């Protein structure tokens, strides 16, 4: 069955759209004079706005974080994955800092020591997981969970074991001095009595 001529369409040779056949000549004249196809996205844009379309849609743009000029299509990836100024966190202390500074920070941070609460030894942060595996692996997955729980602590809480250890060692010293002092005092009293006893005999 033939399609009535008023509903028939023809593809415009310029914009490749289906246009009613009755209007194709008028449309083609207007379309070819006023529109052009964007070579990047294929969209038909008014010729007078072609430059504006390119600048707003396709022109490279400066990254707001590092000022590097990036293709618009790659800007999101750049900001999330490769921008040197994107914020990342240290794997040892979870401190946020620009990616460009991460290596130097982690070199210092990984060499800092923290006390292992299982064996009371100071261990470098970068060696903590290996330390837990070698010395505390008999407790199953406690080593990894211990590392995770320690890393999850806030920085101020992470220093508590160190301060606690320092405080407990000071208490031990004071206790030792006190015991030694009492022993010396008792010894001197005992020797004094012993020295006095022969004189009474």
N, CA and C atoms as an extended XYZ file, in Angstrom:
603
Properties=species:S:1:pos:R:3:atomname:S:1:resname:S:1:resid:I:1 pbc="F F F"
N         0.836       -1.185        0.000 N   UNK     1
C         0.000        0.000        0.000 CA  UNK     1
C         0.881        1.249        0.000 C   UNK     1
N         0.631        2.139       -0.888 N   UNK     2
C         1.447        3.341       -1.036 CA  UNK     2
C         1.155        4.325        0.088 C   UNK     2
N         2.247        5.008        0.558 N   UNK     3
C         2.100        6.010        1.615 CA  UNK     3
C         1.617        7.299        0.978 C   UNK     3
N         0.554        7.920        1.549 N   UNK     4
C         0.079        9.194        0.980 CA  UNK     4
C         1.211       10.206        0.932 C   UNK     4
N         1.240       11.004       -0.112 N   UNK     5
C         2.352       11.931       -0.332 CA  UNK     5
C         2.527       12.925        0.812 C   UNK     5
N         1.452       13.277        1.531 N   UNK     6
C         1.593       14.240        2.621 CA  UNK     6
C         2.311       13.646        3.829 C   UNK     6
N         2.421       12.303        3.908 N   UNK     7
C         3.113       11.650        5.032 CA  UNK     7
C         4.491       11.096        4.630 C   UNK     7
N         4.842       11.167        3.385 N   UNK     8
C         6.126       10.637        2.905 CA  UNK     8
C         7.268       11.537        3.389 C   UNK     8
N         8.424       10.911        3.657 N   UNK     9
C         9.597       11.667        4.123 CA  UNK     9
C        10.799       11.375        3.236 C   UNK     9
N        11.740       12.334        3.259 N   UNK    10
C        12.982       12.198        2.516 CA  UNK    10
C        14.120       12.605        3.443 C   UNK    10
N        15.251       11.896        3.343 N   UNK    11
C        16.413       12.205        4.177 CA  UNK    11
C        17.128       13.417        3.602 C   UNK    11
N        17.339       14.425        4.479 N   UNK    12
C        18.071       15.630        4.061 CA  UNK    12
C        19.525       15.258        3.834 C   UNK    12
N        20.066       15.629        2.681 N   UNK    13
C        21.446       15.312        2.354 CA  UNK    13
C        22.461       16.082        3.198 C   UNK    13
N        22.018       17.105        3.930 N   UNK    14
C        22.944       17.903        4.740 CA  UNK    14
C        22.947       17.476        6.213 C   UNK    14
N        21.747       17.338        6.805 N   UNK    15
C        21.673       17.006        8.238 CA  UNK    15
C        21.284       15.566        8.499 C   UNK    15
N        20.967       14.827        7.459 N   UNK    16
C        20.631       13.400        7.546 CA  UNK    16
C        19.364       13.130        8.369 C   UNK    16
N        18.479       14.103        8.471 N   UNK    17
C        17.217       13.901        9.180 CA  UNK    17
C        16.107       13.594        8.181 C   UNK    17
N        15.076       12.883        8.666 N   UNK    18
C        13.892       12.626        7.836 CA  UNK    18
C        13.024       13.883        7.823 C   UNK    18
N        12.790       14.393        6.643 N   UNK    19
C        12.010       15.613        6.468 CA  UNK    19
C        10.808       15.272        5.577 C   UNK    19
N         9.649       15.821        5.873 N   UNK    20
C         8.504       15.597        4.961 CA  UNK    20
C         8.874       15.967        3.518 C   UNK    20
N         8.570       15.077        2.612 N   UNK    21
C         8.967       15.253        1.213 CA  UNK    21
C         8.458       16.564        0.638 C   UNK    21
N         7.291       16.981        1.056 N   UNK    22
C         6.718       18.225        0.539 CA  UNK    22
C         7.590       19.429        0.918 C   UNK    22
N         8.356       19.348        2.033 N   UNK    23
C         9.154       20.484        2.516 CA  UNK    23
C        10.657       20.321        2.277 C   UNK    23
N        11.076       19.251        1.624 N   UNK    24
C        12.494       18.934        1.558 CA  UNK    24
C        13.315       20.014        0.853 C   UNK    24
N        12.810       20.583       -0.223 N   UNK    25
C        13.586       21.587       -0.951 CA  UNK    25
C        13.803       22.839       -0.096 C   UNK    25
N        12.734       23.306        0.538 N   UNK    26
C        12.827       24.486        1.384 CA  UNK    26
C        13.739       24.211        2.583 C   UNK    26
N        13.575       23.010        3.160 N   UNK    27
C        14.396       22.654        4.320 CA  UNK    27
C        15.870       22.586        3.943 C   UNK    27
N        16.190       21.941        2.832 N   UNK    28
C        17.586       21.773        2.430 CA  UNK    28
C        18.256       23.118        2.193 C   UNK    28
N        17.535       24.033        1.556 N   UNK    29
C        18.102       25.362        1.295 CA  UNK    29
C        18.427       26.072        2.611 C   UNK    29
N        17.501       25.993        3.567 N   UNK    30
C        17.709       26.638        4.872 CA  UNK    30
C        18.798       25.913        5.667 C   UNK    30
N        18.745       24.608        5.663 N   UNK    31
C        19.668       23.776        6.459 CA  UNK    31
C        21.105       23.968        5.992 C   UNK    31
N        21.342       23.891        4.682 N   UNK    32
C        22.715       23.981        4.178 CA  UNK    32
C        23.279       25.390        4.323 C   UNK    32
N        22.392       26.404        4.336 N   UNK    33
C        22.853       27.776        4.462 CA  UNK    33
C        23.158       28.140        5.914 C   UNK    33
N        22.407       27.598        6.882 N   UNK    34
C        22.488       28.065        8.278 CA  UNK    34
C        23.102       27.069        9.274 C   UNK    34
N        23.142       25.800        8.925 N   UNK    35
C        23.628       24.803        9.883 CA  UNK    35
C        24.897       24.135        9.380 C   UNK    35
N        25.706       23.690       10.329 N   UNK    36
C        26.873       22.866        9.975 CA  UNK    36
C        27.021       21.751       11.015 C   UNK    36
N        27.618       20.672       10.559 N   UNK    37
C        27.771       19.501       11.428 CA  UNK    37
C        29.063       19.614       12.213 C   UNK    37
N        28.970       19.466       13.530 N   UNK    38
C        30.167       19.495       14.379 CA  UNK    38
C        31.010       18.269       14.060 C   UNK    38
N        32.282       18.489       13.763 N   UNK    39
C        33.164       17.377       13.387 CA  UNK    39
C        33.511       16.483       14.577 C   UNK    39
N        33.241       16.960       15.801 N   UNK    40
C        33.583       16.169       16.991 CA  UNK    40
C        32.405       15.320       17.466 C   UNK    40
N        31.239       15.954       17.639 N   UNK    41
C        30.102       15.206       18.184 CA  UNK    41
C        29.037       14.896       17.140 C   UNK    41
N        29.144       15.486       15.936 N   UNK    42
C        28.180       15.208       14.877 CA  UNK    42
C        26.874       15.969       15.006 C   UNK    42
N        26.760       16.823       16.008 N   UNK    43
C        25.525       17.586       16.198 CA  UNK    43
C        25.456       18.715       15.179 C   UNK    43
N        24.237       18.980       14.690 N   UNK    44
C        24.021       20.098       13.776 CA  UNK    44
C        23.869       21.364       14.612 C   UNK    44
N        24.718       22.352       14.364 N   UNK    45
C        24.681       23.601       15.124 CA  UNK    45
C        24.623       24.769       14.152 C   UNK    45
N        23.987       25.869       14.574 N   UNK    46
C        23.970       27.051       13.699 CA  UNK    46
C        25.397       27.497       13.394 C   UNK    46
N        25.652       27.852       12.146 N   UNK    47
C        27.004       28.245       11.752 CA  UNK    47
C        27.522       29.414       12.582 C   UNK    47
N        26.629       30.356       12.915 N   UNK    48
C        27.074       31.525       13.679 CA  UNK    48
C        27.425       31.179       15.131 C   UNK    48
N        26.990       30.003       15.583 N   UNK    49
C        27.296       29.582       16.965 CA  UNK    49
C        28.297       28.419       17.014 C   UNK    49
N        28.909       28.097       15.864 N   UNK    50
C        29.819       26.939       15.805 CA  UNK    50
C        31.012       27.108       16.738 C   UNK    50
N        31.603       28.292       16.747 N   UNK    51
C        32.752       28.534       17.627 CA  UNK    51
C        32.345       28.454       19.094 C   UNK    51
N        31.193       29.031       19.400 N   UNK    52
C        30.693       28.991       20.777 CA  UNK    52
C        30.411       27.551       21.216 C   UNK    52
N        29.832       26.766       20.300 N   UNK    53
C        29.567       25.345       20.592 CA  UNK    53
C        30.874       24.621       20.895 C   UNK    53
N        31.891       24.863       20.075 N   UNK    54
C        33.187       24.205       20.300 CA  UNK    54
C        33.789       24.611       21.645 C   UNK    54
N        33.784       25.902       21.937 N   UNK    55
C        34.382       26.383       23.194 CA  UNK    55
C        33.646       25.855       24.419 C   UNK    55
N        32.319       25.817       24.336 N   UNK    56
C        31.531       25.390       25.500 CA  UNK    56
C        31.430       23.879       25.658 C   UNK    56
N        31.657       23.157       24.569 N   UNK    57
C        31.432       21.705       24.613 CA  UNK    57
C        32.687       20.873       24.426 C   UNK    57
N        33.600       21.330       23.578 N   UNK    58
C        34.727       20.472       23.216 CA  UNK    58
C        36.111       21.053       23.484 C   UNK    58
N        36.235       22.343       23.643 N   UNK    59
C        37.569       22.954       23.790 CA  UNK    59
C        38.242       22.472       25.064 C   UNK    59
N        39.558       22.233       25.006 N   UNK    60
C        40.285       21.864       26.232 CA  UNK    60
C        40.052       22.927       27.305 C   UNK    60
N        40.054       22.476       28.553 N   UNK    61
C        39.762       23.376       29.670 CA  UNK    61
C        40.841       23.216       30.733 C   UNK    61
N        41.105       24.288       31.451 N   UNK    62
C        42.123       24.232       32.503 CA  UNK    62
C        41.534       23.561       33.742 C   UNK    62
N        42.278       22.626       34.299 N   UNK    63
C        41.867       21.961       35.542 CA  UNK    63
C        41.867       23.003       36.662 C   UNK    63
N        40.802       23.030       37.425 N   UNK    64
C        40.684       24.021       38.503 CA  UNK    64
C        41.649       23.747       39.652 C   UNK    64
N        42.215       22.533       39.699 N   UNK    65
C        43.109       22.183       40.800 CA  UNK    65
C        44.579       22.409       40.458 C   UNK    65
N        44.969       22.049       39.225 N   UNK    66
C        46.389       22.146       38.872 CA  UNK    66
C        46.658       23.077       37.693 C   UNK    66
N        45.597       23.614       37.073 N   UNK    67
C        45.689       24.541       35.931 CA  UNK    67
C        46.202       23.891       34.649 C   UNK    67
N        46.379       22.586       34.622 N   UNK    68
C        46.781       21.899       33.387 CA  UNK    68
C        45.604       21.887       32.424 C   UNK    68
N        45.881       22.080       31.128 N   UNK    69
C        44.822       22.078       30.118 CA  UNK    69
C        44.499       20.636       29.737 C   UNK    69
N        43.216       20.295       29.863 N   UNK    70
C        42.756       18.914       29.661 CA  UNK    70
C        41.591       18.907       28.686 C   UNK    70
N        41.497       17.857       27.860 N   UNK    71
C        40.317       17.680       27.015 CA  UNK    71
C        39.099       17.533       27.922 C   UNK    71
N        37.990       18.154       27.545 N   UNK    72
C        36.800       18.144       28.403 CA  UNK    72
C        36.329       16.728       28.714 C   UNK    72
N        36.418       15.863       27.724 N   UNK    73
C        35.942       14.490       27.925 CA  UNK    73
C        36.773       13.755       28.981 C   UNK    73
N        38.026       14.171       29.145 N   UNK    74
C        38.921       13.486       30.092 CA  UNK    74
C        39.041       14.223       31.423 C   UNK    74
N        38.321       15.336       31.576 N   UNK    75
C        38.495       16.161       32.777 CA  UNK    75
C        38.115       15.429       34.059 C   UNK    75
N        36.988       14.722       34.047 N   UNK    76
C        36.563       14.012       35.263 CA  UNK    76
C        37.578       12.944       35.658 C   UNK    76
N        38.058       12.191       34.667 N   UNK    77
C        39.067       11.171       34.950 CA  UNK    77
C        40.334       11.816       35.504 C   UNK    77
N        40.751       12.933       34.891 N   UNK    78
C        41.954       13.641       35.341 CA  UNK    78
C        41.808       14.062       36.801 C   UNK    78
N        40.673       14.676       37.149 N   UNK    79
C        40.468       15.164       38.518 CA  UNK    79
C        40.442       14.020       39.529 C   UNK    79
N        39.873       12.880       39.124 N   UNK    80
C        39.740       11.754       40.057 CA  UNK    80
C        40.980       10.875       40.140 C   UNK    80
N        41.726       10.755       39.025 N   UNK    81
C        42.786        9.752       38.974 CA  UNK    81
C        44.206       10.272       38.752 C   UNK    81
N        44.376       11.366       38.009 N   UNK    82
C        45.746       11.727       37.641 CA  UNK    82
C        46.177       13.140       37.994 C   UNK    82
N        45.283       13.964       38.473 N   UNK    83
C        45.659       15.331       38.818 CA  UNK    83
C        46.630       15.318       39.996 C   UNK    83
N        47.786       15.977       39.874 N   UNK    84
C        48.754       15.956       40.976 CA  UNK    84
C        48.256       16.682       42.229 C   UNK    84
N        47.236       17.526       42.071 N   UNK    85
C        46.713       18.262       43.218 CA  UNK    85
C        45.446       17.637       43.807 C   UNK    85
N        45.025       16.465       43.270 N   UNK    86
C        43.837       15.829       43.847 CA  UNK    86
C        44.161       15.373       45.270 C   UNK    86
N        43.156       15.348       46.120 N   UNK    87
C        43.367       14.977       47.514 CA  UNK    87
C        43.351       13.458       47.661 C   UNK    87
N        44.372       12.949       48.329 N   UNK    88
C        44.477       11.521       48.630 CA  UNK    88
C        44.797       11.395       50.117 C   UNK    88
N        44.747       10.170       50.636 N   UNK    89
C        45.051        9.995       52.055 CA  UNK    89
C        46.259        9.080       52.223 C   UNK    89
N        47.044        9.370       53.230 N   UNK    90
C        48.212        8.554       53.559 CA  UNK    90
C        47.747        7.184       54.033 C   UNK    90
N        48.392        6.127       53.546 N   UNK    91
C        47.972        4.778       53.934 CA  UNK    91
C        48.328        4.447       55.375 C   UNK    91
N        49.204        5.230       55.995 N   UNK    92
C        49.608        4.959       57.372 CA  UNK    92
C        48.818        5.767       58.397 C   UNK    92
N        48.581        7.059       58.111 N   UNK    93
C        47.910        7.907       59.112 CA  UNK    93
C        46.581        8.457       58.625 C   UNK    93
N        46.226        8.176       57.361 N   UNK    94
C        44.974        8.626       56.758 CA  UNK    94
C        44.830       10.142       56.738 C   UNK    94
N        45.960       10.847       56.738 N   UNK    95
C        45.938       12.304       56.646 CA  UNK    95
C        45.710       12.692       55.191 C   UNK    95
N        44.741       13.592       54.892 N   UNK    96
C        44.509       13.997       53.503 CA  UNK    96
C        45.550       15.020       53.048 C   UNK    96
N        46.061       14.818       51.824 N   UNK    97
C        47.056       15.733       51.273 CA  UNK    97
C        47.073       15.606       49.757 C   UNK    97
N        47.645       16.597       49.039 N   UNK    98
C        47.708       16.509       47.576 CA  UNK    98
C        48.554       15.315       47.126 C   UNK    98
N        48.142       14.696       46.030 N   UNK    99
C        48.830       13.500       45.532 CA  UNK    99
C        50.300       13.749       45.264 C   UNK    99
N        50.651       14.962       44.830 N   UNK   100
C        52.041       15.271       44.516 CA  UNK   100
C        52.935       15.176       45.754 C   UNK   100
N        52.372       15.338       46.943 N   UNK   101
C        53.152       15.290       48.187 CA  UNK   101
C        53.089       13.929       48.880 C   UNK   101
N        52.298       13.003       48.319 N   UNK   102
C        52.051       11.734       49.011 CA  UNK   102
C        53.314       10.911       49.218 C   UNK   102
N        54.145       10.752       48.195 N   UNK   103
C        55.322        9.887       48.296 CA  UNK   103
C        56.249       10.352       49.414 C   UNK   103
N        56.569       11.639       49.420 N   UNK   104
C        57.482       12.169       50.439 CA  UNK   104
C        56.877       12.029       51.836 C   UNK   104
N        55.576       12.304       51.949 N   UNK   105
C        54.916       12.179       53.253 CA  UNK   105
C        54.965       10.732       53.746 C   UNK   105
N        54.650        9.778       52.860 N   UNK   106
C        54.606        8.375       53.279 CA  UNK   106
C        55.994        7.833       53.603 C   UNK   106
N        57.033        8.393       52.958 N   UNK   107
C        58.392        7.981       53.311 CA  UNK   107
C        58.676        8.304       54.776 C   UNK   107
N        58.270        9.495       55.207 N   UNK   108
C        58.485        9.898       56.601 CA  UNK   108
C        57.505        9.191       57.529 C   UNK   108
N        56.244        9.195       57.136 N   UNK   109
C        55.193        8.630       57.992 CA  UNK   109
C        55.384        7.126       58.191 C   UNK   109
N        55.786        6.432       57.135 N   UNK   110
C        55.982        4.983       57.234 CA  UNK   110
C        57.145        4.598       58.117 C   UNK   110
N        58.111        5.526       58.310 N   UNK   111
C        59.257        5.253       59.171 CA  UNK   111
C        59.009        5.611       60.628 C   UNK   111
N        57.868        6.236       60.902 N   UNK   112
C        57.537        6.527       62.296 CA  UNK   112
C        57.154        5.222       62.986 C   UNK   112
N        57.404        5.187       64.277 N   UNK   113
C        57.106        3.955       65.015 CA  UNK   113
C        55.863        4.145       65.865 C   UNK   113
N        55.207        3.026       66.126 N   UNK   114
C        54.076        3.010       67.044 CA  UNK   114
C        54.149        1.711       67.834 C   UNK   114
N        53.625        1.744       69.028 N   UNK   115
C        53.744        0.575       69.887 CA  UNK   115
C        52.735       -0.501       69.498 C   UNK   115
N        53.211       -1.727       69.397 N   UNK   116
C        52.336       -2.878       69.191 CA  UNK   116
C        51.746       -3.225       70.553 C   UNK   116
N        50.445       -3.180       70.678 N   UNK   117
C        49.817       -3.410       71.976 CA  UNK   117
C        49.852       -4.886       72.379 C   UNK   117
N        50.230       -5.769       71.441 N   UNK   118
C        50.299       -7.186       71.773 CA  UNK   118
C        51.642       -7.580       72.382 C   UNK   118
N        52.724       -6.939       71.910 N   UNK   119
C        54.040       -7.334       72.414 CA  UNK   119
C        54.819       -6.171       73.018 C   UNK   119
N        54.204       -4.970       73.068 N   UNK   120
C        54.838       -3.783       73.652 CA  UNK   120
C        56.168       -3.419       72.999 C   UNK   120
N        56.306       -3.705       71.705 N   UNK   121
C        57.498       -3.308       70.964 CA  UNK   121
C        57.129       -2.178       70.016 C   UNK   121
N        58.081       -1.265       69.791 N   UNK   122
C        57.864       -0.205       68.822 CA  UNK   122
C        58.172       -0.733       67.428 C   UNK   122
N        57.237       -0.549       66.510 N   UNK   123
C        57.350       -1.087       65.155 CA  UNK   123
C        57.112        0.049       64.167 C   UNK   123
N        57.900        0.066       63.076 N   UNK   124
C        57.658        1.057       62.029 CA  UNK   124
C        56.299        0.810       61.410 C   UNK   124
N        55.616        1.904       61.085 N   UNK   125
C        54.278        1.777       60.506 CA  UNK   125
C        54.295        0.966       59.218 C   UNK   125
N        55.335        1.143       58.392 N   UNK   126
C        55.390        0.419       57.124 CA  UNK   126
C        55.639       -1.082       57.337 C   UNK   126
N        56.144       -1.455       58.506 N   UNK   127
C        56.441       -2.866       58.781 CA  UNK   127
C        55.404       -3.499       59.697 C   UNK   127
N        54.348       -2.760       60.032 N   UNK   128
C        53.392       -3.229       61.035 CA  UNK   128
C        52.654       -4.494       60.603 C   UNK   128
N        52.187       -4.537       59.366 N   UNK   129
C        51.450       -5.713       58.910 CA  UNK   129
C        52.357       -6.937       58.920 C   UNK   129
N        53.587       -6.792       58.401 N   UNK   130
C        54.540       -7.906       58.396 CA  UNK   130
C        54.867       -8.341       59.822 C   UNK   130
N        55.021       -7.374       60.722 N   UNK   131
C        55.285       -7.667       62.131 CA  UNK   131
C        54.151       -8.503       62.721 C   UNK   131
N        52.915       -8.068       62.467 N   UNK   132
C        51.761       -8.791       63.005 CA  UNK   132
C        51.665      -10.205       62.437 C   UNK   132
N        51.965      -10.341       61.137 N   UNK   133
C        51.894      -11.668       60.511 CA  UNK   133
C        52.956      -12.587       61.096 C   UNK   133
N        54.186      -12.089       61.254 N   UNK   134
C        55.286      -12.937       61.727 CA  UNK   134
C        55.167      -13.277       63.211 C   UNK   134
N        54.772      -12.306       64.026 N   UNK   135
C        54.792      -12.527       65.476 CA  UNK   135
C        53.446      -12.831       66.093 C   UNK   135
N        52.372      -12.433       65.443 N   UNK   136
C        51.065      -12.583       66.073 CA  UNK   136
C        50.061      -13.309       65.193 C   UNK   136
N        50.537      -14.068       64.200 N   UNK   137
C        49.617      -14.710       63.276 CA  UNK   137
C        48.901      -15.902       63.888 C   UNK   137
N        49.358      -16.389       65.045 N   UNK   138
C        48.706      -17.545       65.674 CA  UNK   138
C        47.295      -17.214       66.125 C   UNK   138
N        46.986      -15.937       66.211 N   UNK   139
C        45.641      -15.539       66.628 CA  UNK   139
C        44.713      -15.411       65.430 C   UNK   139
N        45.055      -16.077       64.328 N   UNK   140
C        44.198      -16.063       63.151 CA  UNK   140
C        44.323      -14.758       62.405 C   UNK   140
N        43.210      -14.122       62.173 N   UNK   141
C        43.210      -12.864       61.423 CA  UNK   141
C        43.337      -11.666       62.331 C   UNK   141
N        43.757      -11.883       63.568 N   UNK   142
C        43.875      -10.769       64.512 CA  UNK   142
C        44.880       -9.745       64.033 C   UNK   142
N        45.951      -10.212       63.362 N   UNK   143
C        46.998       -9.291       62.931 CA  UNK   143
C        46.447       -8.237       62.000 C   UNK   143
N        45.719       -8.690       60.973 N   UNK   144
C        45.186       -7.740       60.009 CA  UNK   144
C        44.143       -6.849       60.644 C   UNK   144
N        43.262       -7.457       61.471 N   UNK   145
C        42.223       -6.649       62.094 CA  UNK   145
C        42.822       -5.658       63.073 C   UNK   145
N        43.926       -6.043       63.726 N   UNK   146
C        44.600       -5.137       64.648 CA  UNK   146
C        45.162       -3.944       63.898 C   UNK   146
N        45.758       -4.226       62.736 N   UNK   147
C        46.319       -3.140       61.920 CA  UNK   147
C        45.210       -2.208       61.456 C   UNK   147
N        44.097       -2.801       60.996 N   UNK   148
C        42.998       -1.984       60.497 CA  UNK   148
C        42.416       -1.137       61.617 C   UNK   148
N        42.213       -1.757       62.778 N   UNK   149
C        41.624       -0.998       63.875 CA  UNK   149
C        42.554        0.097       64.353 C   UNK   149
N        43.873       -0.157       64.332 N   UNK   150
C        44.833        0.875       64.733 CA  UNK   150
C        44.840        2.006       63.731 C   UNK   150
N        44.806        1.658       62.428 N   UNK   151
C        44.809        2.694       61.406 CA  UNK   151
C        43.527        3.505       61.423 C   UNK   151
N        42.429        2.856       61.830 N   UNK   152
C        41.154        3.557       61.830 CA  UNK   152
C        41.051        4.557       62.965 C   UNK   152
N        41.946        4.428       63.956 N   UNK   153
C        41.903        5.362       65.069 CA  UNK   153
C        42.259        6.764       64.616 C   UNK   153
N        41.691        7.737       65.280 N   UNK   154
C        42.055        9.122       65.007 CA  UNK   154
C        43.505        9.332       65.394 C   UNK   154
N        44.212       10.274       64.752 N   UNK   155
C        45.640       10.496       65.050 CA  UNK   155
C        45.909       10.734       66.522 C   UNK   155
N        45.015       11.476       67.185 N   UNK   156
C        45.271       11.748       68.602 CA  UNK   156
C        45.123       10.493       69.452 C   UNK   156
N        44.220        9.562       69.028 N   UNK   157
C        44.064        8.318       69.779 CA  UNK   157
C        45.219        7.377       69.504 C   UNK   157
N        45.813        7.467       68.307 N   UNK   158
C        46.908        6.589       67.951 CA  UNK   158
C        48.136        6.843       68.817 C   UNK   158
N        48.253        8.040       69.373 N   UNK   159
C        49.396        8.374       70.224 CA  UNK   159
C        49.194        7.928       71.659 C   UNK   159
N        47.994        7.466       72.014 N   UNK   160
C        47.712        7.083       73.396 CA  UNK   160
C        48.603        5.941       73.865 C   UNK   160
N        48.772        4.836       73.082 N   UNK   161
C        49.651        3.758       73.561 CA  UNK   161
C        51.055        4.249       73.847 C   UNK   161
N        51.584        5.154       72.991 N   UNK   162
C        52.935        5.655       73.199 CA  UNK   162
C        53.016        6.449       74.500 C   UNK   162
N        52.025        7.350       74.709 N   UNK   163
C        52.026        8.139       75.939 CA  UNK   163
C        51.807        7.240       77.144 C   UNK   163
N        50.944        6.221       76.960 N   UNK   164
C        50.669        5.298       78.048 CA  UNK   164
C        51.927        4.516       78.412 C   UNK   164
N        52.667        4.077       77.371 N   UNK   165
C        53.899        3.322       77.629 CA  UNK   165
C        54.917        4.201       78.328 C   UNK   165
N        55.030        5.455       77.886 N   UNK   166
C        55.969        6.368       78.508 CA  UNK   166
C        55.586        6.598       79.964 C   UNK   166
N        54.277        6.767       80.241 N   UNK   167
C        53.804        6.977       81.609 CA  UNK   167
C        54.026        5.763       82.474 C   UNK   167
N        53.794        4.558       81.922 N   UNK   168
C        53.968        3.341       82.718 CA  UNK   168
C        55.448        3.092       83.024 C   UNK   168
N        56.345        3.444       82.092 N   UNK   169
C        57.771        3.258       82.374 CA  UNK   169
C        58.226        4.237       83.459 C   UNK   169
N        57.671        5.439       83.465 N   UNK   170
C        58.000        6.386       84.541 CA  UNK   170
C        57.488        5.869       85.879 C   UNK   170
N        56.310        5.272       85.883 N   UNK   171
C        55.769        4.706       87.127 CA  UNK   171
C        56.654        3.567       87.632 C   UNK   171
N        57.142        2.741       86.696 N   UNK   172
C        58.029        1.639       87.096 CA  UNK   172
C        59.308        2.165       87.741 C   UNK   172
N        59.856        3.227       87.152 N   UNK   173
C        61.090        3.821       87.706 CA  UNK   173
C        60.835        4.357       89.105 C   UNK   173
N        59.724        5.095       89.255 N   UNK   174
C        59.393        5.643       90.580 CA  UNK   174
C        59.166        4.518       91.597 C   UNK   174
N        58.488        3.453       91.171 N   UNK   175
C        58.238        2.319       92.064 CA  UNK   175
C        59.555        1.666       92.483 C   UNK   175
N        60.458        1.492       91.500 N   UNK   176
C        61.767        0.895       91.803 CA  UNK   176
C        62.551        1.758       92.784 C   UNK   176
N        62.524        3.079       92.583 N   UNK   177
C        63.219        3.991       93.508 CA  UNK   177
C        62.627        3.894       94.909 C   UNK   177
N        61.285        3.853       94.983 N   UNK   178
C        60.615        3.768       96.281 CA  UNK   178
C        60.981        2.473       97.001 C   UNK   178
N        60.938        1.349       96.279 N   UNK   179
C        61.274        0.050       96.890 CA  UNK   179
C        62.730        0.039       97.346 C   UNK   179
N        63.607        0.579       96.481 N   UNK   180
C        65.024        0.637       96.848 CA  UNK   180
C        65.226        1.502       98.083 C   UNK   180
N        64.543        2.629       98.134 N   UNK   181
C        64.648        3.516       99.296 CA  UNK   181
C        64.181        2.842      100.570 C   UNK   181
N        63.058        2.133      100.497 N   UNK   182
C        62.549        1.410      101.676 CA  UNK   182
C        63.526        0.325      102.104 C   UNK   182
N        64.091       -0.400      101.122 N   UNK   183
C        65.057       -1.453      101.439 CA  UNK   183
C        66.299       -0.875      102.119 C   UNK   183
N        66.781        0.262      101.615 N   UNK   184
C        67.952        0.903      102.217 CA  UNK   184
C        67.629        1.358      103.645 C   UNK   184
N        66.452        1.938      103.819 N   UNK   185
C        66.032        2.408      105.138 CA  UNK   185
C        65.923        1.249      106.130 C   UNK   185
N        65.266        0.172      105.712 N   UNK   186
C        65.133       -0.999      106.582 CA  UNK   186
C        66.490       -1.610      106.894 C   UNK   186
N        67.356       -1.670      105.855 N   UNK   187
C        68.696       -2.222      106.070 CA  UNK   187
C        69.502       -1.404      107.062 C   UNK   187
N        69.417       -0.079      106.954 N   UNK   188
C        70.166        0.772      107.874 CA  UNK   188
C        69.626        0.642      109.306 C   UNK   188
N        68.310        0.532      109.446 N   UNK   189
C        67.720        0.336      110.784 CA  UNK   189
C        68.186       -0.997      111.357 C   UNK   189
N        68.145       -2.042      110.528 N   UNK   190
C        68.556       -3.365      110.987 CA  UNK   190
C        70.030       -3.352      111.402 C   UNK   190
N        70.900       -2.731      110.591 N   UNK   191
C        72.322       -2.674      110.924 CA  UNK   191
C        72.566       -1.833      112.174 C   UNK   191
N        71.798       -0.774      112.356 N   UNK   192
C        71.926        0.081      113.532 CA  UNK   192
C        71.585       -0.707      114.797 C   UNK   192
N        70.510       -1.463      114.749 N   UNK   193
C        70.105       -2.267      115.910 CA  UNK   193
C        71.136       -3.341      116.210 C   UNK   193
N        71.665       -3.903      115.130 N   UNK   194
C        72.657       -4.957      115.312 CA  UNK   194
C        73.927       -4.380      115.928 C   UNK   194
N        74.273       -3.163      115.462 N   UNK   195
C        75.462       -2.513      116.031 CA  UNK   195
C        75.222       -2.121      117.490 C   UNK   195
N        73.991       -1.723      117.825 N   UNK   196
C        73.674       -1.327      119.201 CA  UNK   196
C        73.562       -2.541      120.132 C   UNK   196
N        73.176       -3.689      119.648 N   UNK   197
C        72.931       -4.872      120.479 CA  UNK   197
C        74.180       -5.393      121.182 C   UNK   197
N        75.383       -5.481      120.547 N   UNK   198
C        76.573       -5.950      121.254 CA  UNK   198
C        76.979       -5.022      122.376 C   UNK   198
N        76.725       -3.708      122.221 N   UNK   199
C        77.079       -2.775      123.284 CA  UNK   199
C        76.247       -3.015      124.532 C   UNK   199
N        74.966       -3.422      124.343 N   UNK   200
C        74.110       -3.707      125.488 CA  UNK   200
C        74.535       -4.978      126.199 C   UNK   200
N        75.122       -5.940      125.459 N   UNK   201
C        75.575       -7.166      126.098 CA  UNK   201
C        76.844       -6.863      126.840 C   UNK   201
